[in-house]
Every structure is written in C-alpha cells, then in structure tokens.
C-alpha cells in the first residue's frame, strides 16, 4: 500500500515522473511508497475495478499530492480521485501547475489552500508536509539540490493544453464521468454534515392515467459545519410502468445560483433510483428549494381499476412533511391511513400550481422510516 498517492492525468506523465523523483530523492520517500498510476511498474492491473482500487489506495494513503493541470480537470478519473479524497477525509497537497491560476480551480478543491509547483517556498512546504505525515526526511543539502534541479527541469516539461473534442465525444465522456462519480459516491461518500428537509409529497392522479405524476417539493438546509454535494432518492410503483420512454424526471431549483443535476443510477420495471447533485454544494445558512417531478403513466392504475391502492413513502431526513393529493374532478378519497403516528383528516387546500387538492400536514420530525398508506375512493 502506497504512502503518497500522486493524483494526476496520464497526459501529465512526464510531470508526475518529475514529482515522484523529487519525493524520492529530495524527501527520502521510498519508491514503493509512491503511487503514480501512469508510471511504469505502478499502473493499475487490467481488469481491476477502478472505484474499489481507488477506495483501497486512498484509505491507506496518508497523503495525496494533486497535480492540478488542464488535463487534470479533463480527466474523469482525476475528478473521481479528488472527490474520494475529500469524502474519505484524506490529507491532500494540491499543486497548482501553470498555466492554471487560482480562479481556474473548481469542484471539491475549490477554496482549499493551494501551493504553486514553480514557487520555491511552496515546494519547501511540500517537503515539510511529507516529513510531518510520513516522518521521512532527507538531509537539507540534498533537498536543496534536488529542488533546484526540479525547478530547472520544470521549465522544459510540456503541460498539455485543453484538448478540443467533437461534441458527441464530449457528451459521452461527461456521461462516463457522471457514472463514475456516482459509483464513487456510493462506494465512499459519507455526508460531511448534518442536514434536514421540509418536504411536500404531491401525488397527482390523472383520470385516464396518461399523466400520473409524483412531485416532491423540498427545501434542504445544512445544519452542520460541512457541505452537502448530493442527495439520493427513489420512486417505485405497485405495477410496472407501461412505457419507460414516456417517464421523465425534472429537477428544478428556486435558487439561480445553484445548479441541480439528476442522474438515473438504477431501475427495474417497478422502481427507478436517482442521485441529485448540487453545484456548488449546499452550505449552512443557504437553504435550497428544489423540485423533483416524475411523469409515470399508469402509476395509479390499481386505484383506477379497483378503487383501492396502497403506496409507500420513506422519510429519510428530519424536517416538516406534508402530503398532497390532486384528483380528477369527480373523485374523492374516502380513506387514507398510515402507520403511527396517526394522521388526521385532510384539509381542502387550493394550491397555486395544482389548484384544489387534499392536504395532510404530517408534522415535523417524523421517525425516519417507511410509511405505508392505504387509499380508498
């Protein structure tokens, strides 16, 4: 297991080799304690599952040195490595490489204290960090010699510029990045903060079944000291969706400064699961309102055909929860029950978006569990 993980793009192989040599010769780190996957003898073996390899190596590495270049930000693997190091709370030492400047840094590294790879005092700080974390130290005279040689060689190392690719290839790479990001999150993510949500579940029953919908209105608040980069949610039905192609999901946010993206991560004939990513991550004191809208034709077929149906919803976070049912004009729900705590009769409510509907105020701070509801008309 390596002690220093050099996170870099494979197109920056020459730079990674120079940094590895500086760590080895200038800081006294053993060759086997340095992992830079583009270098000979250190590459990932064919057939290795990337997210598992990454999790194992990062969990065992006391220090990650990140080489921030244009190619780094084009690499799905580098961005996954950065996210994993942040999620696992591994100590990092980001080195900013020209032509990038501070304003070019984004993602989970944004806001971190950065060192410049071509600044002598910053390299001295790298040496001090290695000594602090690993206890390895070469004589000062040797460090000064190898640091000077590194800075001299750095001027001759070509840093690949941002590549230009066809739009189709770009979209394919972005999709791959999203899939890798989710796989990484599932494998390694631990929320860095506490949060709660006010949630209104809106069940829309279409008379003919062509436009059954489920809408979730959420307000998410970070209550801890960290950041919230993503949320996960799922929707299931008692009968299969007749046309997967006609089901769509829209995620909207009331905050123009926050972008929200939804990524489908799993599905079956009766269930679909999504992850929602916030960019930038939600911070304390900055609640974000967002809406998830499912259009699932035939979702309420059992209720239409038999006059009775059961459904479930899961409360995952503390907060205030409401349930709203929007029915065809000739319909009325005569019974609605769910597990304790008991819920009273619905109020007739007029909503700005949905018009007249039935509204149950379920209250605040419900037990975090799955609730089963029986509906009869």
KOLTOR-632491 format. One record per residue: residue in one letter; x, y, z of N, C-alpha, C in turn. Coordinates in steps of 0.001 Angstrom, whole numbers. Atoms other than C-alpha are relative to their C-alpha. Example, Ala and Ser with C-alpha at 12.3 -4.5 7.8 and 13.67 -1.06 7.14 Angstrom:
BEGIN
VOKE code    n_xx    n_yy    n_zz   ca_xx   ca_yy   ca_zz    c_xx    c_yy    c_zz
VOKE    a     890   -1190       0   12300   -4500    7800     900    1200       0
VOKE    s    -820   -1190     -60   13670   -1060    7140    -770    1090     730
//
This chain:
BEGIN
VOKE code    n_xx    n_yy    n_zz   ca_xx   ca_yy   ca_zz    c_xx    c_yy    c_zz
VOKE    x     848   -1194       0       0       0       0     887    1249       0
VOKE    x    -817   -1205     111    1472    3356   -1059    -291     964    1144
VOKE    x     175   -1020   -1022    2001    6178    1437    -305    1366    -609
VOKE    x     308   -1242     711    1839    9012   -1118    -632    -345   -1339
VOKE    x     753     217    1241    -752    8947   -3900     146    1269    -833
VOKE    x    -156   -1150     895     215   11273   -6790   -1157     -28    -989
VOKE    x    1194     -48     849   -3122   12148   -8395     288     911   -1184
VOKE    x    -374    -765    1186   -2525   13270  -11983    -664    -604   -1227
VOKE    x     500     501    1280   -3766   12950  -15546    1118    -765    -703
VOKE    x   -1026     803     679   -1996   10337  -17663     732     815   -1060
VOKE    x    -694    -855     973   -1213   13044  -20219    1101     824     662
VOKE    x   -1049    -701    -748     929   14644  -17487    1021    -974     565
VOKE    x    -891    1044    -488    3092   11552  -17155    1399     535     302
VOKE    x   -1351    -522    -202    6381   13453  -17526      67     838    1275
VOKE    x      43    -804   -1221    5386   15898  -14790    -109    -895    1228
VOKE    x     167     914   -1130    4272   13058  -12500    1313    -720     315
VOKE    x   -1286     669    -236    7609   11314  -13000     971     946     707
VOKE    x    -894    -964    -639    9479   14503  -12057    -368     204    1469
VOKE    x     440    -178   -1385    7372   14950   -8902     337   -1237     830
VOKE    x    -333    1239    -717    7834   11292   -7934    1489     -59     313
VOKE    x   -1447     -16    -235   11604   11666   -8347     379     989    1095
VOKE    x    -272    -989   -1041   11575   14806   -6196    -361    -554    1378
VOKE    x     405     595   -1273    9671   12973   -3451     985   -1074     451
VOKE    x    -895    1103    -332   12021   10019   -3629    1403     495     353
VOKE    x   -1385    -422    -194   15390   11767   -3947     120    1171     963
VOKE    x     -99   -1197    -821   14636   15065   -2228    -585    -158    1386
VOKE    x     683     156   -1298   12320   13890     596     312   -1328     671
VOKE    x    -360    1274    -602   13678   10392    1155   -1122   -1012      48
VOKE    x    1103     955      28   10395    8597     340     394   -1197    -856
VOKE    x    -347    1202     747   10931    5003    -769    -836    -115   -1263
VOKE    x     693     124    1279    9978    4199   -4353   -1309    -751     144
VOKE    x    1205     808    -153    7452    1569   -3260   -1085     722     799
VOKE    x     987    -760    -776    5721    4164   -1056    -657    1105    -817
VOKE    x     574   -1015     885    4807    6352   -4041    -842    -687   -1062
VOKE    x     873     548    1044    1843    5559   -6310    -345    1110    -984
VOKE    x     367    -891    1104    1564    7380   -9650    -351    -911   -1160
VOKE    x     483    1117     824    -541    5195  -11914     413      68   -1469
VOKE    x    -438     -48    1396     874    6435  -15242    1422    -502    -172
VOKE    x   -1404     373      77    4427    5362  -14385     162   -1513     -64
VOKE    x    -262    1425     148    5907    2002  -15278     176    -643    1371
VOKE    x     -78     728   -1256    5557    -540  -12509   -1025     433    1022
VOKE    x     986    -502    -954    2772    1454  -10836   -1392      91    -606
VOKE    x    1285    -117     675     -85    1130  -13324   -1027    -960     595
VOKE    x    1081     854    -480   -3464    -353  -12428     -87   -1233    -895
VOKE    x      37    1247     766   -3659   -4003  -13476   -1290    -101    -803
VOKE    x    1218     178     803   -6108   -4828  -16309   -1035    -830     759
VOKE    x    1088     715    -659   -9492   -5964  -15005    -296     486    1402
VOKE    x     235    -525   -1349   -9172   -4053  -11725   -1180     960     -21
VOKE    x    1127    -926    -112  -12378   -2289  -10667     516    1318     566
VOKE    x    -632   -1275    -343  -11395    1370  -10554    -461     526    1349
VOKE    x     471    -625   -1239  -13658    2522   -7720     475    -768    1234
VOKE    x    -491     782   -1134  -12581    -372   -5452    1491     234     219
VOKE    x   -1428    -273     -95   -8904     165   -6253     241    1369     634
VOKE    x    -162   -1361    -489   -9267    3881   -5605    -316      99    1485
VOKE    x     381     -55   -1414  -11041    3394   -2303    1073    -632     872
VOKE    x   -1020     688    -791   -8440     911   -1061    1275     831     118
VOKE    x   -1248    -748     -11   -5456    3042   -2068    -124    1299     796
VOKE    x     153   -1262    -696   -6847    6312    -752    -186    -198    1504
VOKE    x     185     251   -1427   -7935    4811    2551    1325    -339     681
VOKE    x   -1286     372    -579   -4377    3550    3036    1082    1034    -180
VOKE    x   -1026   -1002     280   -2538    6666    1821    -135    1182     956
VOKE    x      87   -1148    -906   -1732    9296    4482       0    1339    -724
VOKE    x    -127   -1271     700   -1122   11949    1780    -274    -193   -1486
VOKE    x     259     -31    1440   -2462   12694   -1716     554    1305    -553
VOKE    x    -543   -1171     680    -430   15074   -3892    -734     128   -1334
VOKE    x     818    -211    1190   -2688   16521   -6613     698     962    -942
VOKE    x    -632    -838    1012   -1160   17912   -9821   -1099     641    -834
VOKE    x    1136    -677     615   -3711   20490  -10954     431     642   -1308
VOKE    x    -333    -448    1349   -3323   20942  -14705   -1280      38    -831
VOKE    x    1185      78     871   -5721   21470  -17626    -455   -1437    -232
VOKE    x     358    1397     238   -5568   17715  -18262    -639    -631    1231
VOKE    x     597     514   -1239   -6398   17002  -14599   -1502     235     -17
VOKE    x    1422    -333     -19   -9747   18775  -14989    -761    -591   -1179
VOKE    x     663     715    1092  -10453   16906  -18239    -148   -1488     299
VOKE    x     -52    1433    -292   -9893   13524  -16594   -1097    -404     983
VOKE    x    1034     513    -902  -12892   11689  -15137     627    -689    1206
VOKE    x    -641     714   -1095  -10501    9593  -13053     571     982    1028
VOKE    x    -563    -982    -940   -8750   12646  -11557   -1091     637     840
VOKE    x    1093    -620    -746  -12056   14236  -10600    -588    -983    1006
VOKE    x     459    1007    -957  -13168   10967   -9003     982    -129    1161
VOKE    x   -1002      71   -1054   -9879   10799   -7088    -121    1186     953
VOKE    x     146   -1190    -844  -10381   14364   -5847   -1227    -132     900
VOKE    x    1203     186    -789  -13934   13567   -4727     166   -1053    1077
VOKE    x    -205    1065    -983  -12857   10367   -2998     896     462    1142
VOKE    x    -884    -502   -1049  -10014   12077   -1139    -757     919     947
VOKE    x     803    -895    -834  -12467   14712      74    -973    -800     873
VOKE    x    1001     774    -735  -15119   12149    1066     634    -829    1110
VOKE    x    -678     840    -988  -12615    9942    2905     840     813     976
VOKE    x    -725    -907    -889  -11046   12988    4573    1491    -330      45
VOKE    x   -1434     250     118   -7564   12067    3320     720    1349    -135
VOKE    x    -760   -1253     109   -4951   14803    3691     503     173   -1432
VOKE    x    -417    -274    1376   -4182   16430     338     981    1159     -36
VOKE    x    -916   -1111     261   -1473   18712   -1014    -164     358   -1475
VOKE    x     230    -363    1397   -2775   20362   -4213    1088     931    -527
VOKE    x   -1032    -798     647     -45   21710   -6509    -569     606   -1275
VOKE    x     540    -708    1149   -1218   24329   -8988    1103     146   -1050
VOKE    x   -1004      40    1069     606   23961  -12318    -368    1027   -1067
VOKE    x     290    -931    1089     871   26842  -14831    -324    -782   -1285
VOKE    x     545   -1363      16    -932   27900  -16961   -1217     211     905
VOKE    x    1157    -202    -865   -3717   27311  -14394     323    1023    1086
VOKE    x    -101    -956   -1097   -4324   30068  -11845   -1071    -341    1028
VOKE    x     930     300   -1089   -6317   30149   -8615   -1455       6    -464
VOKE    x    1398    -112     435   -9519   31199  -10400    -442   -1167    -876
VOKE    x     355    1150     835   -9368   28062  -12585    -359   -1235     822
VOKE    x     238    1165    -857   -9703   25708   -9614   -1485     -95     311
VOKE    x    1422     193    -246  -13172   24215   -9145    -224   -1371     641
VOKE    x     343    1287    -605  -15010   21256   -7661     333      -8    1483
VOKE    x    -233     132   -1438  -14175   19930   -4200    1307     652     432
VOKE    x   -1275    -634    -345  -10682   21514   -4384    -166    1512     143
VOKE    x     229   -1434     -61  -12148   24998   -4760     -73     455    1462
VOKE    x      -9    -521   -1364  -11482   27017   -1626    1101    -573     866
VOKE    x   -1119     571    -766   -8593   24798    -465    1241     873    -159
VOKE    x   -1269    -718     117   -5198   26344     251     867    -730   -1018
VOKE    x    -755     599    1097   -3066   25745   -2845    1459     410      62
VOKE    x   -1421    -312     183     662   25573   -3453     283      41   -1498
VOKE    x    -387     -82    1401    2281   26540   -6765    1252    -835    -232
VOKE    x   -1067     964     226    4565   23957   -8255    1312     671    -394
VOKE    x   -1204    -687     449    7016   26554   -9597     481    1062     999
VOKE    x    -390    -959   -1033    7405   28525   -6332     814    -729    1067
VOKE    x    -915     712    -890   10362   27526   -4153    -551    -172    1420
VOKE    x     525     198   -1364    8760   28215    -725   -1155   -1004      55
VOKE    x    1095     970      14    5707   26165   -1745     533   -1426     -69
VOKE    x    -612    1330      35    7940   23198   -2596     614    -341    1359
VOKE    x    -521     242   -1352    9629   23617     786   -1125    -434     942
VOKE    x    1159     402    -811    6159   23356    2340    -387   -1446    -294
VOKE    x     257    1399     348    5633   20099     429     945    -911     764
VOKE    x    -969     816    -734    8819   18729    1965    -367     -79    1484
VOKE    x     386     -16   -1412    7675   19813    5450   -1226    -871     246
VOKE    x    1224     806    -141    4287   18151    4889     323   -1486     -52
VOKE    x    -407    1408      99    5886   14864    3803     673    -443    1296
VOKE    x    -673     342   -1255    8104   14931    6885   -1008    -134    1140
VOKE    x    1003      30   -1061    5122   15673    9136    -865   -1249     -87
VOKE    x     944    1107     179    2903   12959    7652     696   -1349      77
VOKE    x    -649    1305     123    5425   10202    6963    1208    -170     910
VOKE    x   -1216      97    -786    8454   11055    9081    1243    -173    -839
VOKE    x   -1154     145     893   10693   10670    6003     662    1358    -205
VOKE    x    -704   -1262     190   13384   13301    5640    1404    -269    -519
VOKE    x   -1366      45     507   16486   13659    3511     756    1210     534
VOKE    x    -764   -1164    -459   19338   15985    4503    -377    1262    -772
VOKE    x     421   -1261     611   18584   19647    3790     800     300   -1260
VOKE    x    -833    -273    1176   21507   19957    1371    -474    -805   -1199
VOKE    x     501     825    1097   20151   17068    -701   -1333     547    -518
VOKE    x    1275    -578     422   16671   18596    -702     217    1248    -845
VOKE    x    -245   -1226     754   18012   21954   -1861     508    -307   -1399
VOKE    x    -547     364    1305   19935   20298   -4677   -1086    -539    -920
VOKE    x    1025     626     853   17029   18199   -5942   -1152     963    -279
VOKE    x    1032   -1009     257   14532   21056   -5535     431     929   -1126
VOKE    x    -501    -879    1057   16721   23308   -7697      -5    -707   -1348
VOKE    x      14     773    1250   17107   20546  -10295   -1423    -157    -523
VOKE    x    1401     156     403   13327   20025  -10308    -523    1292    -636
VOKE    x     480   -1275     526   12598   23727  -10843     623     293   -1362
VOKE    x    -656    -214    1294   15134   23864  -13680    -615    -890   -1076
VOKE    x     586     929     977   13647   20786  -15357   -1443     343    -298
VOKE    x    1429    -297     163   10091   22054  -14866    -253     879   -1217
VOKE    x     179    -908    1135   10583   24762  -17472     -15    -752   -1325
VOKE    x     -53     764    1241   11245   22084  -20087   -1076   -1057    -132
VOKE    x    1068    1002      53    8235   19887  -19255   -1233     617    -662
VOKE    x    1177    -511     712    5355   20402  -21665   -1272    -390     754
VOKE    x    1286     246    -647    1994   20757  -19949   -1071       2   -1082
VOKE    x     986      60    1089    -689   19542  -22398   -1122    1005     209
VOKE    x    1096    -967     -69   -3267   22188  -23197   -1332    -730      10
VOKE    x    1351     567      45   -7004   21669  -23005    -270    -515   -1405
VOKE    x     263     599    1314   -7980   19338  -25823   -1371     414    -499
VOKE    x    1290    -282     619  -10791   20027  -28255    -505   -1287    -631
VOKE    x     554    1258     471  -13036   17077  -28983   -1359     253    -633
VOKE    x    1348    -144     571  -16185   16572  -31064   -1060      -3    1098
VOKE    x    1053    -141   -1014  -19400   17404  -29225    -511   -1359     470
VOKE    x     489    1327    -375  -20543   13766  -29294     936    -708     959
VOKE    x    -981     620    -894  -17311   12562  -27699     -28     665    1371
VOKE    x      76    -727   -1269  -17613   15275  -25061   -1181    -478     831
VOKE    x    1184     444    -725  -21155   14203  -24133     190   -1412     526
VOKE    x    -244    1369    -452  -20076   10563  -23962     937     -11    1203
VOKE    x    -930     -70   -1128  -17173   11474  -21677    -680     549    1246
VOKE    x     705    -552   -1145  -19444   13567  -19478    -917   -1044     633
VOKE    x     846    1065    -537  -21869   10655  -19139     828   -1016     782
VOKE    x    -887     934    -701  -18977    8403  -18195     430     579    1344
VOKE    x    -389    -653   -1238  -17859   10942  -15598   -1126     -70    1023
VOKE    x    1129      42    -925  -21346   11082  -14096    -159   -1392     593
VOKE    x     127    1367    -493  -21476    7288  -13868    1106    -324     996
VOKE    x   -1113     235    -914  -18015    7150  -12282    -187     761    1306
VOKE    x     210    -803   -1195  -18913    9948   -9903   -1024    -658     910
VOKE    x     989     650    -849  -21979    8111   -8722     566   -1270     630
VOKE    x    -575    1230    -543  -20137    4775   -8374     950     314    1151
VOKE    x    -915    -407   -1052  -17511    6566   -6336    -752     469    1238
VOKE    x     767    -503   -1131  -20066    8324   -4173    -622   -1131     797
VOKE    x     638    1120    -683  -21894    5101   -3406    1029    -778     812
VOKE    x   -1029     806    -664  -18624    3380   -2504     641     724    1174
VOKE    x    -839    -686    -968  -17030    6126    -441    -674    1138     748
VOKE    x     495   -1261    -553  -19329    9021     353    -581    -179    1387
VOKE    x     612    -140   -1313  -20072    9821    3951    -364    1463     143
VOKE    x     364   -1417    -108  -22062   13039    4476     923     730     963
VOKE    x    -927    -767    -823  -19684   15666    5799    -738     929     943
VOKE    x     761    -936    -802  -22503   17459    7534   -1369    -572     321
VOKE    x    1383     337    -300  -25941   17184    9068    -913     952    -756
VOKE    x     942    -852     716  -28977   18488    7222   -1416    -472     285
VOKE    x    1397     405     -84  -32758   18497    7356    -740     565   -1211
VOKE    x     781    -394    1171  -35515   18986    4788   -1465     138     371
VOKE    x    1449     -47      47  -39043   20215    4587    -410    -607   -1337
VOKE    x     359     692    1227  -40783   18013    2050   -1516     -80    -138
VOKE    x    1409     182     331  -44190   18068     382     -86   -1012   -1134
VOKE    x     187    1049     995  -45114   14876   -1467   -1325     268    -712
VOKE    x    1209    -287     762  -47618   15608   -4245    -289   -1191    -908
VOKE    x     420    1128     827  -49490   12643   -5771   -1103     493    -931
VOKE    x     945    -498     999  -51292   13592   -8985    -610   -1195    -732
VOKE    x     710    1119     618  -53925   11106  -10154    -752     531   -1215
VOKE    x     666    -416    1236  -54918   11621  -13784   -1196    -911    -262
VOKE    x    1213     792     219  -58412   10497  -14754     200   -1183    -932
VOKE    x    -199    1061     989  -57264    8456  -17751    1305    -768     206
VOKE    x   -1263     691    -253  -53827    7505  -16473    1145     410    -894
VOKE    x   -1054    -392     922  -51883    9262  -19201    1013     957     625
VOKE    x    -870   -1013    -564  -50393   11887  -16921      90    -118    1520
VOKE    x    -256     181   -1421  -49936   10361  -13466    1369     600     329
VOKE    x   -1254    -644    -387  -47260   12305  -11633     230    -120    1500
VOKE    x    -416    -164   -1380  -45360   12430   -8384     958    1180      46
VOKE    x    -829   -1202    -102  -43872   15767   -7398     457     141    1448
VOKE    x    -553    -204   -1331  -41582   16306   -4447     552    1414      74
VOKE    x    -527   -1338    -253  -41075   19864   -3267     850     -56    1258
VOKE    x    -906     134   -1142  -38084   20065    -978     729    1324     278
VOKE    x    -894   -1075    -434  -36236   22711     999    1060    -645     885
VOKE    x   -1089     673    -703  -32849   21411    2126     856    1035     712
VOKE    x    -809    -895    -827  -30933   23087    4947    1143    -782     628
VOKE    x   -1161     585    -680  -27437   22237    6118      22     529    1431
VOKE    x      -3    -397   -1415  -27372   22247    9928    1361    -207     659
VOKE    x   -1334     218    -547  -23771   21129   10422     993     990    -575
VOKE    x   -1046    -929     419  -20445   22708    9562     550    -315   -1383
VOKE    x    -573     401    1275  -19746   20879    6298    -850     413   -1187
VOKE    x     698    -265    1254  -21141   20817    2753    -837   -1209    -378
VOKE    x     841    1088     491  -23883   18759    1109      47      28   -1526
VOKE    x    -138     -40    1456  -22951   17906   -2511   -1074    -773    -753
VOKE    x     960     799     768  -25678   15391   -3369   -1032    -625     916
VOKE    x    1074     735    -669  -28892   13608   -2385    -422   -1148    -899
VOKE    x     422    1181     737  -30281   10253   -3415   -1472    -233     278
VOKE    x    1413     277    -220  -33929    9319   -3946    -458   -1070    -982
VOKE    x     529    1072     832  -36044    6564   -5452   -1511     116     -79
VOKE    x    1445      47     169  -39581    6059   -6759    -363   -1401    -489
VOKE    x     446    1322     405  -41419    2741   -7026   -1495     -40    -162
VOKE    x    1435     152     237  -44852    1591   -8168    -389   -1451     228
VOKE    x     478    1370    -220  -47007   -1469   -7442    -142    -760   -1304
VOKE    x      78     634    1316  -47318   -2148  -11187    1057     604    -906
VOKE    x   -1048    -530     876  -44731   -1776  -13953    -476    1203    -805
VOKE    x     306   -1125     878  -44578    1451  -15913    -199    -527   -1417
VOKE    x     256     546    1321  -46140     696  -19337     968     489   -1058
VOKE    x    -904    -528    1010  -43683    2889  -21207    1120     757     685
VOKE    x   -1116    -652    -643  -40302    3667  -19745     407    1260    -760
VOKE    x    -434   -1136     809  -39662    6057  -22636    -799    1259     306
VOKE    x     819   -1185    -238  -42513    8355  -21612     124     518    1426
VOKE    x    -206    -499   -1361  -41438    8688  -17992    1184     965       0
VOKE    x   -1118    -930     -58  -39296   11731  -17346      96     581    1402
VOKE    x    -261    -612   -1290  -37753   13410  -14339     564    1390    -254
VOKE    x    -520   -1359      75  -37207   17156  -13986     368     454    1403
VOKE    x    -426    -562   -1270  -35266   18754  -11195     146    1500    -191
VOKE    x     -32   -1453      90  -35788   22468  -10659     471     549    1341
VOKE    x    -401    -648   -1246  -34358   24849   -8100    -427    1455     -30
VOKE    x     409   -1387    -100  -35591   28179   -6870    1163     942     199
VOKE    x   -1191    -820    -215  -32013   29423   -6420     795      50   -1301
VOKE    x    -688    -115    1280  -30486   30751   -9630    1503    -201     119
VOKE    x   -1432     175    -208  -27013   30437   -8092     394   -1456     226
VOKE    x    -276    1418    -232  -27322   26678   -7560    -497    -811   -1193
VOKE    x     379     905    1072  -27305   24188  -10419    -289   -1375     595
VOKE    x     387    1311    -490  -29012   20858   -9849     -73    -956   -1187
VOKE    x      23    1005    1056  -28438   17762  -11976    -474   -1323     575
VOKE    x     495    1318    -419  -30256   14424  -11743     619   -1065    -894
VOKE    x    -608    1115     726  -28581   11164  -12750    -717   -1283     374
VOKE    x     643    1289    -269  -30534    7910  -13108    1082   -1036     271
VOKE    x   -1073     900    -403  -28494    5280  -11305    -443   -1460      76
VOKE    x     483    1383     -50  -30708    2192  -11128   -1467      -4    -404
VOKE    x    1413     102     339  -34035     983  -12474    -400   -1457    -166
VOKE    x     622    1288     233  -36331   -2012  -12685   -1387     311    -561
VOKE    x    1329    -306     535  -39847   -2389  -14159    -885     775     969
VOKE    x     877    -670    -961  -41355   -1039  -10911     711    1026     868
VOKE    x    -745    -898    -881  -38639    1177   -9460    1062     734    -806
VOKE    x   -1077    -773     608  -36285    3944  -10534     694     782    1102
VOKE    x    -776    -657   -1036  -33497    5496   -8476     893    1060    -629
VOKE    x    -750   -1134     511  -31762    8843   -8955     926     550    1074
VOKE    x    -830    -840    -864  -28965   10916   -7475    -109    1430    -517
VOKE    x      73   -1418     344  -29261   14707   -7420    1267     661     525
VOKE    x   -1246    -667    -367  -26037   16738   -7422    -216    1506      23
VOKE    x      88   -1449    -147  -25840   20338   -6212    1361     626    -329
VOKE    x   -1233    -702     356  -23248   22688   -7737    -233    1502      97
VOKE    x    -915     534   -1013  -21985   24372   -5677    -752    -754    1091
VOKE    x     608     743   -1101  -22617   22201   -2636    -762     945     920
VOKE    x     808    -796    -917  -25234   23399    -153     811     260    1278
VOKE    x    -730    -403   -1195  -23712   25321    2763    -982     382    1101
VOKE    x     822    -437   -1121  -25025   26182    6205    -467    1432    -236
VOKE    x     545   -1335     161  -27295   29208    6142    -458     322   -1397
VOKE    x     418    -224    1386  -28091   28778    2437    -974   -1104    -428
VOKE    x     957    1048     385  -31249   26630    2141    -298      46   -1490
VOKE    x     275     102    1433  -32007   25407   -1362   -1360    -670    -197
VOKE    x    1297     567     366  -35518   24808   -2690     152    -701   -1352
VOKE    x     -92     728    1264  -35742   22144   -5376   -1183    -929    -126
VOKE    x    1183     801     299  -38439   20077   -7027     379   -1158    -904
VOKE    x    -147    1185     847  -38393   16547   -8433   -1378    -347    -549
VOKE    x    1293     293     635  -41152   15738  -10917     114   -1272    -837
VOKE    x      97    1243     768  -41897   12194  -12122   -1290      32    -829
VOKE    x    1190     286     810  -44269   11613  -15018      28   -1494    -300
VOKE    x      -8    1464      92  -45174    7936  -14799   -1390    -466    -410
VOKE    x    1329     441     456  -48171    6941  -16963    -359   -1361     603
VOKE    x     475    1265    -551  -50212    4220  -15285     379    -254    1435
VOKE    x    -434     214   -1374  -48762    4715  -11812   -1177    -340     914
VOKE    x    1160     200    -855  -52272    4816  -10281   -1037    -934    -645
VOKE    x     949     899     678  -53817    2052  -12463    -793    -850     983
VOKE    x     702     853    -968  -54669    -133   -9476   -1121     785     671
VOKE    x    1020    -830    -623  -56554    2729   -7815   -1154     256    -971
VOKE    x    1045    -250     993  -58432    3461  -11036    -871   -1235    -222
VOKE    x     717    1228     344  -59379    -180  -11610    -746    -599    1182
VOKE    x     597     678   -1154  -60201   -1324   -8072    -592     966    1026
VOKE    x     480    -961    -995  -60920    1889   -6158     788     -29    1294
VOKE    x    -806     117   -1221  -58282     951   -3598    1459    -232    -398
VOKE    x   -1417     199     306  -54493    1122   -3562     805     229    1279
VOKE    x    -933    -283   -1087  -51573    1088   -1174    1280     545    -615
VOKE    x   -1263    -561     479  -48402    3066   -1561     874     305    1200
VOKE    x    -945    -247   -1065  -45316    3850     459     837    1232    -316
VOKE    x   -1014   -1026     158  -43023    6776    1009     930     -75    1196
VOKE    x   -1010     150   -1040  -39836    6879    3013     469    1365     466
VOKE    x    -526   -1224    -596  -38896    9681    5370    1458    -262     363
VOKE    x   -1434     218    -194  -35108    9940    5286     660    1101     836
VOKE    x    -632   -1118    -683  -34481   13313    6909    -976     658     955
VOKE    x     821    -784    -903  -35740   15373    9808    -517    1228    -732
VOKE    x     584   -1175     634  -37984   18281    8883   -1515     -96      23
VOKE    x    1462     -50      40  -41621   19169    8212    -476    -683   -1284
VOKE    x     459     782    1141  -43519   16791    5917   -1498     184    -215
VOKE    x    1399    -121     388  -46780   17204    4034    -274    -953   -1160
VOKE    x     429     850    1105  -48753   15010    1643   -1200     654    -665
VOKE    x    1074    -629     767  -50942   16450   -1111    -456    -964   -1090
VOKE    x     552     818    1083  -53284   14526   -3451    -828     893    -917
VOKE    x     718    -755    1027  -54512   16068   -6689    -800   -1014    -816
VOKE    x     883    1034     551  -57535   14136   -8012    -795     528   -1188
VOKE    x     924    -413    1051  -59756   14160  -11085   -1245     649     613
VOKE    x    1129    -756    -575  -62842   16427  -10638   -1073    -862     664
VOKE    x    1098     808    -522  -65275   13568   -9995     440    -925    1135
VOKE    x    -520     928    -983  -63087   11780   -7465     -15     592    1406
VOKE    x    -173    -388   -1396  -62950   11861   -3684     668   -1162     732
VOKE    x    -647    1021    -819  -60676    9975   -1321    -767    -111    1303
VOKE    x     810     193   -1203  -62771    8487    1452     809    -572    1156
VOKE    x    -794     595   -1076  -60000    6818    3411    1480     143    -317
VOKE    x   -1454     -60     125  -56335    7440    3956     590    -315    1364
VOKE    x    -602     399   -1264  -54374    5694    6655    1483    -257    -202
VOKE    x   -1398     408      17  -50758    5193    7518     417    -392    1407
VOKE    x    -466     449   -1299  -48706    3786   10331     221    1170     954
VOKE    x    -205    -991   -1057  -48253    5618   13626    1246     843    -300
VOKE    x    1063    -706    -709  -48078    8475   14356   -1216     236    -890
VOKE    x    1253     -99     747  -51712    8833   13356     -90    1331    -734
VOKE    x     218   -1216     770  -52746   11367   10739   -1492     285     -33
VOKE    x    1412    -360     -23  -55999   13262   10858    -579     152   -1390
VOKE    x     683    -202    1272  -58441   14200    8134     749    1037    -831
VOKE    x    -655    -935     906  -57215   16064    5081    -735    1322      -5
VOKE    x     583   -1305     236  -57792   19744    4562    -199     194   -1494
VOKE    x     164    -411    1386  -59218   21055    1321     851    1251    -188
VOKE    x    -962   -1082     165  -56453   23299      51      43     421   -1462
VOKE    x    -162    -509    1361  -56049   25499   -3022    1454     400    -173
VOKE    x   -1415    -224     240  -52505   25392   -4317     183     835   -1259
VOKE    x    -228    -884    1146  -51104   27986   -6716     277    -785   -1271
VOKE    x    -342     793    1181  -49790   25288   -9066   -1044   -1054    -315
VOKE    x     843    1175     233  -52195   22381   -8597   -1490     257     194
VOKE    x    1409    -287    -228  -55468   24100   -7696    -514    -707    1241
VOKE    x     599     625   -1183  -57887   22412   -5280     520   -1416     173
VOKE    x    -581    1309    -277  -56423   19362   -3609    -195    -333    1462
VOKE    x      54     451   -1389  -56361   17341    -403    1393     118     602
VOKE    x   -1299    -227    -611  -53582   18219    2009       8    -539    1425
VOKE    x    -239     494   -1350  -52390   16294    5042    1298     615     518
VOKE    x   -1210    -499    -645  -49932   18025    7345     489   -1097     941
VOKE    x    -487    1156    -758  -47887   15101    8663     814     406    1213
VOKE    x    -716    -474   -1162  -45951   17246   11099    1503       9    -204
VOKE    x   -1460    -129      46  -42300   17770   11890     664   -1158     733
VOKE    x    -855     977    -682  -39559   15355   12890    -664   -1370     106
VOKE    x     553    1353      28  -41295   12128   11831    1120   -1019     207
VOKE    x   -1004    1063     -66  -39495    8882   12667     513    -324   -1404
VOKE    x    -600     235    1310  -37089    8115    9816    -244   -1449    -394
VOKE    x     373    1356     371  -38821    5083    8350    -894      41   -1229
VOKE    x     885     112    1155  -41020    3830    5518   -1453     -20     470
VOKE    x    1405    -101    -357  -44706    4738    5725    -857    -625   -1094
VOKE    x     890     681     931  -47418    2630    4131   -1375     642      99
VOKE    x    1290    -688      22  -50595    4384    3071   -1018    -832    -778
VOKE    x    1112     656     715  -53981    2893    2072    -967    1077    -446
VOKE    x     883   -1000     590  -56157    4939    -247   -1233    -696    -532
VOKE    x    1265     579     481  -59817    4195    -968    -884    1141    -504
VOKE    x     886   -1035     523  -62221    6154   -3146   -1398    -537    -208
//
